[in-house]
Amino acid sequence: MNAPWAALAGRAFSGAAGIFVAKLATAAAAGHLTVRLGNALIDRLAPAPGRAGAGGRGRTLRGVSKSLLRFVVDALVVLVMLDMLGIETRTLLAGAGVVGIVVGLGAQNLFRDLVAGFVVLYDDQFNIGDHIATAGVEGTVEEMGLTTVKVRDFDGGLHFVRYSTIDRVTNYCRGAVRVRVDVPVDCRESPERVIGALARACGRVGTRLGETDPGASVLGVSEIKGNRAVYTVVAKAEPGTQWVLEREIRKAVVESLQESNIRFPEVCVRPVGDEVEDGESPGRVGGSGGP
């Protein structure tokens, strides 16, 4: 007689357990579906990339909004599952006030990051895709979360920067960027010849880039040190193109100076222990002649 009752009880228990597991799975699936629907809605409501700067700002708003949505939905799903397990969530939430004080004392940095992240987003200091320098790191913003921003540097390293550590931001993607190229030349060369060669280099850059006026100009002699005179070339570039323009200017400058037979300053080497300022001629070293 005990065997049939045991089998019946086993089936009833397995049936109840199956229903319970199904409820938990339903709650998890509902949370997952809510996140997916919310993400789709966020993608539709985010700023369209048609306006200048709206593309990066739209990606930023989408990333932060999706992170916040996932955090809220996951918290609600956990509360629902706890209620299914028979744990009184109201008592748990009521006791969270006292626990929250204790936890808050040890999580002050977390709240600072949250508040600082909101300020960064509200002030539109930078967006995903911008090239910035902040907190000792320079690179491209790849992702903005609730508490940290991910910045990828030129070498490929990914830096996680907490918002609360950001006290200054240099954004290289807001407005025209100034490009400066310093050209050291032998001090004995005629300034008129050097400036003429540099001016031809600026025009050559415009031809290569397909622009009638690249905006490059020669400021003249900006420094004299030892046996070298430094000439400065400046230009303006659109955000993100300044490095290409700078490389083209350097290439055109070298070609133009070589065509004009204009000499670069000589590099002087002394034995270890002797010091000489950069670009200065040491005269005679070890019996060998020098300029």
C-alpha positions in Angstrom: 0.0 0.0 0.0 2.9 2.3 0.7 4.4 1.9 -2.8 1.4 3.4 -4.7 1.2 6.3 -2.3 4.9 6.9 -2.6 4.7 6.9 -6.4 1.7 9.2 -6.3 3.5 11.6 -3.9 6.6 11.5 -6.1 4.5 12.4 -9.2 2.8 15.2 -7.3 6.1 16.5 -6.1 7.7 16.3 -9.5 4.6 18.0 -11.0 4.7 20.8 -8.4 8.5 21.2 -8.9 8.0 21.4 -12.7 5.3 24.1 -12.3 7.6 26.0 -9.9 10.6 25.8 -12.3 8.3 26.8 -15.2 7.2 29.9 -13.2 10.9 30.8 -12.6 11.7 30.3 -16.3 8.7 32.4 -17.3 9.8 35.2 -15.1 13.3 35.1 -16.5 12.0 34.9 -20.1 9.7 37.8 -19.4 12.6 39.9 -18.1 14.7 39.0 -21.2 11.8 39.9 -23.5 11.3 43.2 -21.7 15.0 44.1 -22.1 14.8 43.3 -25.8 11.7 45.3 -26.4 13.1 48.2 -24.4 16.3 48.1 -26.4 14.3 48.2 -29.6 12.3 51.2 -28.3 15.5 53.0 -27.2 17.0 52.5 -30.7 13.9 54.1 -32.2 13.8 57.1 -29.8 17.6 57.8 -29.8 18.7 60.9 -31.9 19.1 60.1 -35.6 22.6 60.4 -37.0 21.5 63.0 -39.6 22.5 66.0 -37.5 26.1 67.0 -36.8 27.3 65.2 -33.7 24.0 63.4 -33.3 25.5 60.1 -34.3 27.9 59.9 -31.3 25.4 61.3 -28.9 22.8 58.9 -30.1 25.1 55.9 -29.5 26.0 57.3 -26.1 22.3 57.7 -25.0 21.5 54.2 -26.3 24.4 52.6 -24.4 23.6 54.3 -21.1 19.9 53.8 -21.4 20.3 50.1 -22.2 22.6 49.6 -19.3 20.1 51.3 -16.9 17.2 49.3 -18.4 19.0 46.0 -17.9 19.9 46.9 -14.3 16.3 47.8 -13.4 14.7 44.7 -15.1 17.2 42.3 -13.6 16.5 43.7 -10.1 12.7 43.3 -10.7 13.1 39.7 -11.9 15.2 38.8 -8.8 12.5 40.3 -6.6 9.8 38.3 -8.4 11.8 35.1 -8.1 12.3 35.7 -4.4 8.6 36.1 -3.9 8.0 32.8 -5.7 10.4 31.2 -3.3 8.3 32.3 -0.4 10.7 35.1 0.7 8.8 38.1 1.9 10.1 40.8 -0.4 8.3 43.6 1.5 10.1 42.8 4.7 13.3 42.5 2.7 12.8 46.0 1.1 11.9 47.5 4.5 15.1 46.1 6.0 17.0 47.4 3.0 16.8 50.9 4.5 19.0 49.9 7.4 21.2 47.7 5.3 21.4 50.5 2.7 23.0 52.8 5.2 25.7 50.3 6.0 26.3 49.4 2.4 26.2 53.1 1.4 29.1 53.9 3.6 31.2 51.4 1.7 29.8 52.3 -1.7 30.3 56.0 -1.8 32.6 55.8 -4.8 29.9 53.9 -6.7 27.4 56.7 -6.1 30.0 59.3 -7.0 30.6 57.5 -10.3 26.8 57.4 -11.0 26.4 61.1 -10.3 29.5 62.1 -12.2 28.4 60.0 -15.1 25.0 61.7 -15.2 26.8 65.1 -15.2 29.1 64.1 -18.1 26.1 62.9 -20.1 23.9 65.9 -19.2 26.7 68.4 -20.2 27.5 66.5 -23.4 31.2 66.5 -22.6 31.9 63.7 -25.0 30.2 60.9 -26.9 31.0 57.5 -28.2 33.4 57.8 -31.1 35.0 61.0 -29.8 38.8 61.3 -29.4 39.4 62.6 -25.9 42.1 63.1 -23.3 41.1 62.7 -19.7 42.4 61.3 -16.4 45.9 60.7 -18.0 44.4 58.7 -20.9 44.1 59.7 -24.5 42.1 57.7 -27.1 38.7 57.0 -28.7 35.6 56.5 -26.5 34.2 53.1 -27.2 31.6 52.6 -24.6 29.9 54.7 -21.8 28.4 52.7 -18.9 26.8 53.7 -15.7 30.0 54.1 -13.7 32.9 53.9 -16.2 33.8 55.0 -19.7 36.0 52.7 -22.0 38.7 54.5 -23.9 40.8 52.8 -26.5 44.3 54.3 -27.0 46.4 54.4 -30.1 48.3 51.2 -29.2 45.0 49.3 -28.8 44.9 49.3 -25.0 41.5 49.6 -23.5 41.3 51.8 -20.4 38.4 51.8 -17.9 38.0 55.3 -16.5 35.7 56.0 -13.6 33.6 59.1 -14.0 34.5 60.3 -10.5 38.2 60.5 -11.5 37.4 62.8 -14.5 38.3 66.4 -13.5 39.1 67.7 -17.0 38.3 66.6 -20.5 39.9 67.6 -23.8 37.7 66.7 -26.7 39.4 66.8 -30.1 36.1 66.3 -32.0 34.3 69.5 -31.3 34.9 72.1 -34.1 38.0 72.6 -36.3 41.3 71.3 -34.9 44.6 73.2 -35.3 47.5 71.3 -36.7 51.0 72.5 -35.9 54.2 71.2 -37.5 57.6 72.5 -36.3 60.4 72.3 -39.0 64.0 72.5 -37.8 66.4 73.9 -40.4 70.1 74.7 -40.4 70.5 78.2 -39.1 72.8 79.2 -42.0 70.0 78.8 -44.6 68.3 81.9 -45.9 64.9 82.5 -44.2 63.4 83.7 -47.5 64.4 80.4 -49.2 63.1 78.3 -46.3 59.8 80.1 -46.1 59.3 79.9 -49.9 60.0 76.1 -49.8 57.5 75.7 -47.0 54.9 77.7 -48.8 55.3 75.4 -51.8 54.9 72.4 -49.5 51.6 73.8 -48.2 50.3 74.2 -51.7 51.4 70.6 -52.5 49.4 69.3 -49.6 46.2 71.0 -50.9 46.8 69.3 -54.3 47.2 65.9 -52.8 44.1 66.2 -50.6 42.1 67.6 -53.5 41.5 70.9 -51.8 42.2 74.3 -53.4 43.0 75.8 -50.0 44.0 73.4 -47.2 44.3 76.3 -44.8 48.0 75.7 -44.2 50.4 78.6 -43.8 53.9 79.4 -42.6 54.2 81.5 -39.5 57.9 82.0 -39.9 60.8 81.5 -37.4 59.4 80.5 -34.0 62.6 79.5 -32.3 66.4 79.7 -32.6 68.5 77.3 -30.7 72.1 76.4 -31.3 72.7 75.7 -35.0 69.0 75.3 -35.8 66.1 77.6 -36.7 62.6 76.3 -36.2 59.9 77.3 -38.6 56.3 76.7 -37.8 53.6 75.6 -40.2 49.9 75.6 -39.1 46.7 74.4 -40.6 43.1 73.6 -39.7 41.5 70.2 -40.1 38.1 68.6 -39.5 37.9 66.5 -36.3 39.4 63.1 -36.8 41.5 64.2 -39.9 44.2 66.1 -38.2 46.6 63.2 -38.0 46.3 62.6 -41.8 46.8 66.3 -42.5 49.9 66.5 -40.2 51.5 63.5 -41.9 50.9 65.0 -45.3 52.4 68.3 -44.3 55.5 66.6 -42.9 55.9 64.6 -46.1 55.5 67.6 -48.3 57.9 69.7 -46.2 60.7 67.0 -46.5 60.2 66.8 -50.2 60.2 70.5 -50.7 63.3 71.1 -48.6 65.2 68.4 -50.3 64.3 69.8 -53.8 65.5 73.2 -52.7 68.8 71.7 -51.2 67.9 73.2 -47.8 69.9 71.5 -45.0 68.5 70.2 -41.8 70.5 70.9 -38.6 73.4 68.6 -38.1 73.2 66.1 -35.2 76.3 66.2 -33.0 77.3 63.2 -30.9 79.6 63.3 -27.9 81.0 60.4 -25.8 79.1 59.3 -22.7 79.6 61.8 -19.9 79.8 64.9 -22.0 76.6 66.9 -22.2 75.6 69.2 -25.0 72.2 70.8 -25.8 70.2 69.5 -28.6 71.1 70.9 -32.0 74.4 72.6 -30.8 77.7 71.9 -32.4 80.4 70.6 -30.0 83.3 71.7 -32.2 86.1 69.2 -32.1 85.5 65.8 -30.3 88.2 63.2 -29.9 90.4 64.9 -32.5 87.9 64.8 -35.3 86.8 68.0 -36.9 83.3 69.4 -36.6 81.5 72.4 -38.1 
